[in-house]
Amino acid sequence: MGKNVPFKKNMIQGGSIVLAALVLGIFMVCTVKTLKSYDDTVKVRGLCEKEVPADRVVWRISYSEKANDLGDLRNTIRKNNDAIVKILRDAGFTEDEIKVGNASYDDRYNWSNNVSQITFRYQVNQTVTVFTKNLDLVRKMQQTLETDLVNQNILASSYADYQYLGLNDIKPEMIRESLENARVAADEFANNSHSKIGKMRTASQGYFEVEDLDENTPQVKKVRVVTTVEYYLK
């Protein structure tokens, strides 16, 4: 009887080791499967676009003059500025909306190798800018302003930059919609791959882009954002 005790003890120890190895093996297999499942992901993008009306316009009216006498040139610029401001005020723009920029003077002799070919020594560039929310008035005046200025011997050009300043008001809604669209794309992928969408792994929001709807309607803006989302698959 005494001789069998070590044998039984060894059998028990051996069985315990085998059982432990078996449990550890099962645990490792389950762990590998779990980790593998977390390796399966899908990355999708959700787009959201909205058309919004511009809510401000920056209208720049620019012209240049040349002369050989600086005093005469300054007087011409002052007279022209007064004429432009008067036309704008008479049309309905307020004094706060009209800004007369600093004139940019250039001595053309400084950069010419042959001054004898220069008819007028001095040139000045001037811009009068209107900052307003009255988009309709700007669009109306754009049709006649340059002709009105020609009648006063002012050869000018103008450019209206229509802007949208209410982006912060629509950002939350657009982000939510882009996330919803990303989820729809992820669900479609999961259905086609016979899997299911799990938790969100990562998400990144793209830049908001504000562009003209098209070249003919700059007063209407297209706001666009793309959100990239990565989901676990299970």
C-alpha positions as CSV (number, residue, x, y, z in Angstrom):
1,M,0.0,0.0,0.0
2,G,2.8,2.4,0.9
3,K,4.5,1.9,-2.5
4,N,1.3,3.1,-4.3
5,V,1.2,6.5,-2.5
6,P,3.9,8.2,-4.6
7,F,2.4,6.8,-7.7
8,K,-1.0,8.2,-7.0
9,K,0.5,11.5,-6.0
10,N,2.3,11.7,-9.3
11,M,-0.8,10.8,-11.2
12,I,-2.7,13.6,-9.4
13,Q,0.0,16.1,-10.1
14,G,0.2,15.0,-13.8
15,G,-3.6,15.2,-14.2
16,S,-3.6,18.7,-12.6
17,I,-0.9,19.9,-15.1
18,V,-2.8,18.5,-18.0
19,L,-6.1,20.1,-16.8
20,A,-4.3,23.4,-16.3
21,A,-2.8,23.2,-19.7
22,L,-6.2,22.4,-21.3
23,V,-7.9,25.4,-19.5
24,L,-5.0,27.7,-20.5
25,G,-5.3,26.5,-24.1
26,I,-9.1,27.1,-24.2
27,F,-8.5,30.6,-22.6
28,M,-5.9,31.5,-25.2
29,V,-8.1,30.3,-28.1
30,C,-11.0,32.5,-26.8
31,T,-8.6,35.4,-26.3
32,V,-7.3,35.1,-29.8
33,K,-10.8,35.0,-31.2
34,T,-11.8,38.0,-29.2
35,L,-8.7,40.0,-30.2
36,K,-9.3,39.0,-33.9
37,S,-12.8,40.2,-33.7
38,Y,-11.5,43.6,-32.5
39,D,-9.2,43.7,-35.5
40,D,-12.1,43.6,-37.9
41,T,-13.2,47.2,-38.5
42,V,-14.8,49.2,-41.3
43,K,-14.0,52.9,-42.0
44,V,-16.7,54.9,-43.6
45,R,-17.3,58.6,-44.4
46,G,-20.5,60.6,-43.8
47,L,-21.2,63.6,-46.0
48,C,-23.5,66.5,-45.2
49,E,-24.1,69.4,-47.5
50,K,-26.4,72.4,-47.1
51,E,-27.3,75.4,-49.3
52,V,-27.5,78.7,-47.3
53,P,-27.9,82.3,-48.3
54,A,-25.0,84.6,-47.9
55,D,-25.5,87.0,-45.0
56,R,-22.8,89.6,-45.7
57,V,-21.1,91.1,-48.8
58,V,-17.8,92.9,-49.0
59,W,-18.0,95.1,-52.1
60,R,-14.6,96.6,-53.3
61,I,-14.6,99.5,-55.7
62,S,-11.1,100.1,-57.1
63,Y,-9.6,102.6,-59.5
64,S,-6.3,104.2,-60.3
65,E,-5.1,107.6,-61.4
66,K,-1.9,109.0,-62.9
67,A,-0.3,112.4,-62.9
68,N,3.1,114.2,-62.8
69,D,2.2,116.4,-59.9
70,L,1.5,114.8,-56.5
71,G,-0.6,117.7,-55.3
72,D,-2.9,117.4,-58.3
73,L,-3.0,113.6,-57.9
74,R,-4.1,113.9,-54.2
75,N,-6.8,116.4,-55.2
76,T,-8.1,114.0,-57.9
77,I,-8.2,111.1,-55.4
78,R,-10.0,113.2,-52.9
79,K,-12.6,114.3,-55.4
80,N,-13.1,110.8,-56.7
81,N,-13.5,109.3,-53.3
82,D,-16.1,112.0,-52.4
83,A,-18.0,111.2,-55.6
84,I,-18.0,107.4,-54.9
85,V,-19.1,107.9,-51.3
86,K,-21.9,110.2,-52.3
87,I,-23.3,107.7,-54.9
88,L,-23.2,105.0,-52.2
89,R,-24.8,107.2,-49.6
90,D,-27.5,108.3,-52.0
91,A,-28.3,104.7,-52.8
92,G,-28.9,103.9,-49.2
93,F,-25.7,102.6,-47.6
94,T,-24.8,104.1,-44.2
95,E,-21.7,105.8,-43.3
96,D,-20.6,102.9,-41.1
97,E,-20.9,100.5,-44.0
98,I,-18.5,102.5,-46.3
99,K,-14.7,102.5,-45.7
100,V,-12.3,104.5,-47.8
101,G,-8.9,102.7,-47.8
102,N,-5.5,104.3,-47.7
103,A,-4.3,105.3,-51.2
104,S,-1.2,103.4,-52.5
105,Y,1.2,105.8,-54.3
106,D,3.9,104.7,-56.7
107,D,6.8,106.7,-58.2
108,R,7.2,105.0,-61.6
109,Y,10.7,106.5,-62.0
110,N,11.9,104.2,-59.2
111,W,11.5,101.1,-61.3
112,S,12.0,102.3,-64.9
113,N,15.2,102.1,-66.8
114,N,14.0,104.7,-69.3
115,V,12.1,107.5,-67.7
116,S,11.7,109.3,-70.9
117,Q,9.2,106.7,-72.0
118,I,7.0,107.4,-69.0
119,T,4.2,109.9,-69.6
120,F,3.0,110.2,-66.0
121,R,5.5,109.8,-63.1
122,Y,3.1,109.1,-60.3
123,Q,0.4,106.5,-60.1
124,V,-2.1,105.9,-57.2
125,N,-4.4,102.9,-56.6
126,Q,-7.4,103.5,-54.4
127,T,-10.2,101.2,-53.0
128,V,-13.5,102.1,-51.4
129,T,-15.1,99.1,-49.7
130,V,-18.7,98.5,-48.6
131,F,-19.3,96.0,-45.7
132,T,-23.0,95.3,-45.6
133,K,-25.8,92.8,-45.1
134,N,-27.9,94.5,-47.7
135,L,-27.1,92.0,-50.5
136,D,-30.0,93.1,-52.7
137,L,-28.8,96.7,-52.8
138,V,-25.3,95.7,-53.8
139,R,-26.6,93.4,-56.6
140,K,-28.8,96.2,-57.9
141,M,-26.0,98.8,-57.8
142,Q,-23.5,96.5,-59.5
143,Q,-25.5,96.9,-62.7
144,T,-25.1,100.6,-62.9
145,L,-22.2,101.8,-60.7
146,E,-19.3,101.6,-63.2
147,T,-21.4,103.5,-65.8
148,D,-22.3,106.1,-63.2
149,L,-18.7,106.6,-62.4
150,V,-17.6,106.8,-66.0
151,N,-20.0,109.7,-66.3
152,Q,-17.9,111.4,-63.6
153,N,-14.6,110.6,-65.4
154,I,-13.8,107.8,-62.9
155,L,-12.8,104.5,-64.5
156,A,-13.4,101.9,-61.8
157,S,-14.0,98.2,-61.4
158,S,-15.8,96.4,-58.6
159,Y,-15.9,93.0,-57.0
160,A,-18.5,91.7,-54.5
161,D,-17.4,89.0,-52.1
162,Y,-20.5,87.3,-50.7
163,Q,-19.8,85.6,-47.4
164,Y,-21.6,83.4,-44.9
165,L,-20.9,84.2,-41.3
166,G,-23.5,81.9,-39.6
167,L,-21.4,78.7,-39.8
168,N,-21.4,78.1,-36.0
169,D,-25.2,78.1,-35.9
170,I,-25.4,75.1,-38.3
171,K,-22.3,73.2,-37.3
172,P,-23.9,70.9,-34.6
173,E,-26.8,69.9,-36.9
174,M,-24.4,69.2,-39.8
175,I,-22.0,67.1,-37.7
176,R,-25.0,65.0,-36.4
177,E,-26.2,64.5,-39.9
178,S,-22.8,63.5,-41.2
179,L,-22.5,60.9,-38.4
180,E,-25.9,59.5,-39.3
181,N,-24.9,59.2,-42.9
182,A,-21.6,57.4,-41.9
183,R,-23.6,54.9,-39.8
184,V,-25.9,54.2,-42.8
185,A,-22.9,53.5,-44.9
186,A,-21.4,51.2,-42.2
187,D,-24.7,49.3,-41.9
188,E,-24.8,48.8,-45.6
189,F,-21.2,47.4,-45.6
190,A,-22.1,45.1,-42.7
191,N,-25.1,43.7,-44.4
192,N,-23.1,42.9,-47.5
193,S,-20.4,41.2,-45.5
194,H,-22.7,39.2,-43.3
195,S,-21.6,40.9,-40.1
196,K,-22.8,43.5,-37.6
197,I,-21.7,46.9,-36.6
198,G,-20.1,47.2,-33.2
199,K,-18.9,50.1,-31.2
200,M,-17.3,53.2,-32.7
201,R,-13.5,52.9,-32.7
202,T,-12.4,56.3,-34.0
203,A,-14.0,59.3,-35.5
204,S,-12.6,62.4,-37.1
205,Q,-14.3,65.5,-38.4
206,G,-13.2,67.1,-41.6
207,Y,-13.0,70.8,-42.3
208,F,-16.1,72.8,-43.1
209,E,-16.0,74.1,-46.6
210,V,-18.0,77.1,-47.7
211,E,-18.2,77.7,-51.5
212,D,-20.3,79.5,-54.0
213,L,-23.2,77.4,-55.2
214,D,-22.0,78.2,-58.8
215,E,-20.4,81.0,-60.6
216,N,-23.7,82.6,-61.4
217,T,-25.1,82.6,-57.9
218,P,-22.3,83.7,-55.4
219,Q,-25.0,85.0,-53.1
220,V,-25.9,81.3,-52.3
221,K,-23.4,79.2,-50.5
222,K,-22.8,75.5,-50.3
223,V,-21.6,74.3,-46.9
224,R,-19.9,70.9,-46.8
225,V,-18.4,68.7,-44.2
226,V,-17.2,65.0,-44.2
227,T,-16.9,63.0,-41.1
228,T,-14.7,59.8,-41.1
229,V,-15.8,57.1,-38.6
230,E,-14.3,53.6,-37.9
231,Y,-16.5,50.9,-36.4
232,Y,-15.8,47.5,-35.0
233,L,-17.3,44.6,-36.9
234,K,-18.7,41.6,-35.0
